Amino acid sequence: MTQKYYAIVTNLGAAKIANAAALGTKLNITQMAVGDGNGSLPTPSATQTALVNENRRAAINALSVDPANASQIVAEQIIPETDGGFWIREMGLFSEDGTLIAVCNTPETYKPALQEGSGRTQTVRMILIVNSTDAITLKIDPSVVLATRKYVDEAILTVRQYAEELMTEHNGAANPHKQYLQIANALKEIKDAGKIADVLTNLGLGAGSALPVGVPLPWSLASVPEGWLKCNGASFSATTYPVLAKAYPSLKLPDLRGEFIRGWDDGRAADNARALLSAQAATSIRTAALDYYGADATTTNGTIGTSFSQADSVTSSQPGDAKSPANGALGAILNDNSMYAEQKQGGVITSSQWISVRPRNVAFNYIVRAA
């Protein structure tokens, strides 16, 4: 029986394939067209440059070498349900420059249009025998082609195998998530990466935050929380705590055990000649009275009163609410802590007895953030 349906390479197509094979280049097959042969089954001819009567031309969905025959190329196109209203009796393959590379005839089939009351997706294929399949390649636009179920199934299988390989490799790695910190080593990794300042800023604890590194904080327990140090005068390393070293360049913490914190004078003259972080002794008051000349006893009349040391200032202004021992209002005496009296010596205190003045207070453990 004479073969009725077949595909052939056109003269122009054969020339392009031979040229690509000789130069070691590729011939890009980009489109497939279908036609109705003007109402009758056409006979393919190598001299053709176009279909007898083309109805539709679109991008190829797939072009592959037949696994059962290495010299055969299988071209495939999907016609969507939205296209139709014509007979299919001929097909042609075109290169990217519009040259008809191969042509074939097919058993006639009608592709209905949706407006006719029927619609279907139809797949058409052309099998072409060539001398060199290596010289032919498929070039498609993924945005305009449709996929067959077989193509999708094969693609899913490929992706699944690739994903399984990745997961096997991922799960077998000692540290599969290098972009994340390991819980057991998180703080060291942050420090090694030089990101301590960034972390503190992100937490709102960096420079200019409500509680920057270096601010002493009253703590209610003897043991300090993780990441904090006692303000006990201890030395520390700038390498270990670079941010803390900026607050205390001497690399020594202030010793706040048993101390009150006082605001720096900064030129106000309320607490003269003080440097930041300098210590100051308490104001001391002598419990025994002295005479005007600073002696413990005298045989003359004169002013007697208490003495003091480490005072911030001496004032002659009397507080408005000052009271006498009998709870009566005091008169306008010009000098604090003194009185005019006639002294009669009855005994002398020979030892110095002083008291330090302090306000009422509650003891806390001062700590500072270590970073």
GUZA-94686 format. One line per field, with one value per residue (C-alpha): residue in one letter; x, y, z; residue number from 0. Coordinates in steps of 0.02 Angstrom, whole numbers, plus 50000, padded with zeros to 5 digits. Layout:
! GUZA-94686
residu	(a_...)
x	(X_...)
y	(Y_...)
z	(Z_...)
num	(NUM_...)
END
This chain:
! GUZA-94686
residu	(m_t_q_k_y_y_a_i_v_t_n_l_g_a_a_k_i_a_n_a_a_a_l_g_t_k_l_n_i_t_q_m_a_v_g_d_g_n_g_s_l_p_t_p_s_a_t_q_t_a_l_v_n_e_n_r_r_a_a_i_n_a_l_s_v_d_p_a_n_a_s_q_i_v_a_e_q_i_i_p_e_t_d_g_g_f_w_i_r_e_m_g_l_f_s_e_d_g_t_l_i_a_v_c_n_t_p_e_t_y_k_p_a_l_q_e_g_s_g_r_t_q_t_v_r_m_i_l_i_v_n_s_t_d_a_i_t_l_k_i_d_p_s_v_v_l_a_t_r_k_y_v_d_e_a_i_l_t_v_r_q_y_a_e_e_l_m_t_e_h_n_g_a_a_n_p_h_k_q_y_l_q_i_a_n_a_l_k_e_i_k_d_a_g_k_i_a_d_v_l_t_n_l_g_l_g_a_g_s_a_l_p_v_g_v_p_l_p_w_s_l_a_s_v_p_e_g_w_l_k_c_n_g_a_s_f_s_a_t_t_y_p_v_l_a_k_a_y_p_s_l_k_l_p_d_l_r_g_e_f_i_r_g_w_d_d_g_r_a_a_d_n_a_r_a_l_l_s_a_q_a_a_t_s_i_r_t_a_a_l_d_y_y_g_a_d_a_t_t_t_n_g_t_i_g_t_s_f_s_q_a_d_s_v_t_s_s_q_p_g_d_a_k_s_p_a_n_g_a_l_g_a_i_l_n_d_n_s_m_y_a_e_q_k_q_g_g_v_i_t_s_s_q_w_i_s_v_r_p_r_n_v_a_f_n_y_i_v_r_a_a)
x	(50000_50066_50106_49973_50027_50209_50325_50474_50609_50594_50739_50761_50753_50882_51000_50983_51009_51164_51234_51206_51291_51440_51466_51431_51285_51102_50946_50809_50636_50514_50339_50216_50072_49916_49810_49660_49741_49604_49477_49575_49719_49881_50037_50194_50328_50511_50492_50358_50393_50220_50069_49934_49812_49874_49741_49845_50028_50094_50244_50297_50270_50403_50537_50633_50728_50623_50693_50655_50743_50888_50864_50684_50628_50457_50378_50224_50100_49943_49796_49689_49500_49484_49554_49455_49328_49443_49499_49675_49749_49928_50063_50227_50380_50460_50630_50648_50667_50502_50577_50471_50588_50472_50296_50175_49996_49883_49720_49591_49516_49401_49448_49283_49265_49181_49048_48995_48948_49100_49276_49429_49615_49700_49879_49961_50129_50247_50381_50525_50674_50836_51020_51082_50969_51113_51095_50913_50852_50689_50670_50507_50424_50360_50230_50132_50140_50031_50090_50027_49985_50135_50250_50183_50200_50380_50419_50344_50445_50605_50570_50524_50686_50785_50695_50725_50911_50919_50828_50940_51094_51016_50967_51137_51233_51305_51242_51108_51049_51208_51106_51032_51115_51136_51048_51194_51319_51213_51301_51475_51421_51350_51512_51622_51523_51549_51361_51344_51311_51182_51091_51085_51020_50888_50832_50828_50976_51113_51189_51052_50930_50831_50962_51128_51277_51368_51217_51217_51053_50988_50962_50869_50972_51150_51179_51176_51077_51166_51248_51272_51415_51422_51481_51616_51772_51829_51933_51866_51929_51893_51903_51766_51659_51698_51539_51565_51744_51676_51580_51727_51891_51993_51929_51877_51698_51646_51637_51461_51453_51388_51389_51260_51262_51268_51240_51399_51418_51473_51518_51364_51472_51360_51492_51654_51808_51729_51777_51663_51673_51771_51732_51686_51690_51538_51512_51568_51508_51596_51483_51578_51562_51712_51739_51761_51945_51923_51981_51897_51896_51923_51909_51831_51657_51626_51539_51531_51470_51503_51635_51623_51726_51697_51554_51502_51469_51449_51299_51238_51059_50942_50811_50636_50575_50719_50663_50739_50755_50593_50512_50498_50547_50730_50784_50883_51056_51185_51291_51236_51271_51331_51271_51326_51347_51446_51551_51587_51711_51654_51741_51835_51810_51985_51944_51875_51698_51621_51467_51438_51273_51167_50985_50865_50898_50867_51012_51018_51151_51212_51243_51289_51257_51407_51428)
y	(50000_50170_50280_50415_50520_50573_50717_50782_50913_51054_51106_51264_51163_51037_51178_51258_51092_51053_51227_51214_51043_51105_51260_51174_51290_51258_51277_51346_51275_51397_51378_51253_51293_51194_51214_51137_51110_51215_51078_50927_50821_50899_50806_50869_50939_50980_51139_51209_51373_51384_51277_51262_51356_51400_51423_51442_51467_51468_51423_51241_51162_51027_50966_50809_50662_50503_50388_50238_50311_50432_50500_50552_50719_50735_50908_50944_51085_51107_51199_51272_51258_51443_51415_51318_51320_51240_51072_51008_50919_50987_51045_51137_51176_51348_51415_51577_51676_51607_51478_51321_51182_51031_50995_50849_50798_50719_50624_50760_50812_50956_51075_51152_51326_51362_51464_51305_51226_51114_51149_51044_51056_50964_50904_50886_50802_50789_50654_50703_50598_50697_50654_50756_50787_50874_51023_51053_51131_51200_51383_51429_51569_51488_51624_51573_51382_51252_51093_50916_50805_50695_50846_50906_50734_50720_50896_50858_50698_50792_50926_50797_50701_50862_50914_50745_50756_50930_50876_50723_50833_50965_50845_50762_50925_50966_51144_51149_51324_51427_51586_51557_51557_51392_51400_51323_51445_51598_51729_51676_51679_51854_51911_51825_51908_52079_52105_52144_52329_52286_52166_52294_52427_52307_52273_52459_52442_52524_52697_52824_52692_52702_52591_52596_52491_52571_52634_52567_52482_52441_52252_52164_52002_51961_51859_51955_51900_51831_51966_52086_52128_52194_52372_52315_52402_52249_52264_52197_52162_52280_52132_52040_52194_52324_52427_52433_52492_52648_52694_52654_52685_52643_52464_52464_52463_52591_52519_52564_52446_52549_52709_52838_52902_53092_53200_53274_53461_53504_53684_53724_53759_53661_53524_53606_53524_53355_53241_53109_52943_53027_52969_53087_53056_53086_53249_53219_53315_53318_53275_53382_53572_53686_53865_54010_53976_53791_53728_53599_53716_53898_54011_54155_54191_54168_54071_53882_53757_53597_53572_53486_53416_53375_53501_53559_53736_53841_53956_54092_54073_53999_53874_53942_53789_53779_53734_53747_53593_53648_53650_53838_53952_54000_54179_54263_54199_54249_54090_53909_53784_53911_54005_54144_54084_54105_53950_53869_53729_53572_53438_53409_53275_53233_53108_53155_53090_53118_53058_53043_53108_53000_53000_52858_52724_52548_52436_52375_52283_52398_52304_52355_52273_52180_52199)
z	(50000_49952_50104_50113_50261_50283_50327_50228_50250_50124_50014_50115_50275_50215_50169_50340_50431_50327_50356_50544_50550_50449_50555_50720_50756_50796_50690_50802_50766_50846_50770_50700_50583_50535_50379_50291_50118_50038_50070_50010_50073_50006_49953_50040_49923_49958_49856_49971_50060_50144_50182_50051_50162_50335_50471_50629_50675_50854_50960_50976_51145_51131_51012_51058_50987_50979_51116_51003_50849_50867_50689_50718_50788_50869_50865_50969_50983_51088_51013_51154_51161_51119_50944_50813_50674_50545_50472_50498_50345_50342_50463_50446_50554_50543_50598_50695_50533_50463_50344_50316_50373_50358_50299_50318_50283_50415_50425_50420_50585_50629_50770_50830_50899_51065_50977_50887_51052_51071_51127_51163_51184_51041_51029_50857_50825_50678_50668_50555_50498_50482_50458_50607_50755_50845_50729_50774_50935_51005_51047_51132_51229_51391_51411_51254_51251_51334_51418_51393_51540_51499_51497_51664_51742_51683_51744_51914_51926_51883_52012_52143_52116_52125_52285_52365_52324_52399_52557_52578_52563_52675_52814_52811_52834_53006_52994_52857_52901_52897_52878_53052_53223_53313_53482_53575_53499_53456_53563_53505_53322_53344_53423_53293_53154_53234_53248_53434_53403_53268_53385_53525_53406_53341_53520_53558_53676_53573_53588_53622_53683_53844_53929_53835_53886_54032_54131_54311_54354_54529_54542_54682_54690_54741_54582_54419_54264_54111_54008_54155_54273_54451_54476_54597_54530_54431_54272_54106_53930_53785_53668_53762_53797_53661_53689_53878_53846_53760_53918_54033_53936_54092_54071_54253_54317_54449_54624_54681_54830_54976_54871_54818_54638_54621_54467_54392_54431_54252_54295_54399_54554_54671_54685_54627_54551_54520_54376_54302_54397_54539_54716_54858_55046_55156_55252_55432_55586_55754_55899_56026_56030_56003_56056_55936_55922_55880_56050_56159_56311_56352_56504_56409_56349_56162_56022_56035_55905_55807_55674_55504_55359_55175_55163_54989_55053_55210_55217_55335_55273_55402_55341_55359_55454_55579_55756_55929_56041_56126_55952_55953_55810_55805_55803_55664_55709_55578_55584_55567_55705_55834_55986_56102_56281_56438_56452_56616_56595_56679_56576_56415_56281_56227_56087_55915_55892_55718_55626_55437_55371_55253_55194_55220_55089_55023_54971_54790_54692_54551_54388_54211_54042_53973_53785)
num	(0_1_2_3_4_5_6_7_8_9_10_11_12_13_14_15_16_17_18_19_20_21_22_23_24_25_26_27_28_29_30_31_32_33_34_35_36_37_38_39_40_41_42_43_44_45_46_47_48_49_50_51_52_53_54_55_56_57_58_59_60_61_62_63_64_65_66_67_68_69_70_71_72_73_74_75_76_77_78_79_80_81_82_83_84_85_86_87_88_89_90_91_92_93_94_95_96_97_98_99_100_101_102_103_104_105_106_107_108_109_110_111_112_113_114_115_116_117_118_119_120_121_122_123_124_125_126_127_128_129_130_131_132_133_134_135_136_137_138_139_140_141_142_143_144_145_146_147_148_149_150_151_152_153_154_155_156_157_158_159_160_161_162_163_164_165_166_167_168_169_170_171_172_173_174_175_176_177_178_179_180_181_182_183_184_185_186_187_188_189_190_191_192_193_194_195_196_197_198_199_200_201_202_203_204_205_206_207_208_209_210_211_212_213_214_215_216_217_218_219_220_221_222_223_224_225_226_227_228_229_230_231_232_233_234_235_236_237_238_239_240_241_242_243_244_245_246_247_248_249_250_251_252_253_254_255_256_257_258_259_260_261_262_263_264_265_266_267_268_269_270_271_272_273_274_275_276_277_278_279_280_281_282_283_284_285_286_287_288_289_290_291_292_293_294_295_296_297_298_299_300_301_302_303_304_305_306_307_308_309_310_311_312_313_314_315_316_317_318_319_320_321_322_323_324_325_326_327_328_329_330_331_332_333_334_335_336_337_338_339_340_341_342_343_344_345_346_347_348_349_350_351_352_353_354_355_356_357_358_359_360_361_362_363_364_365_366_367_368_369_370)
END
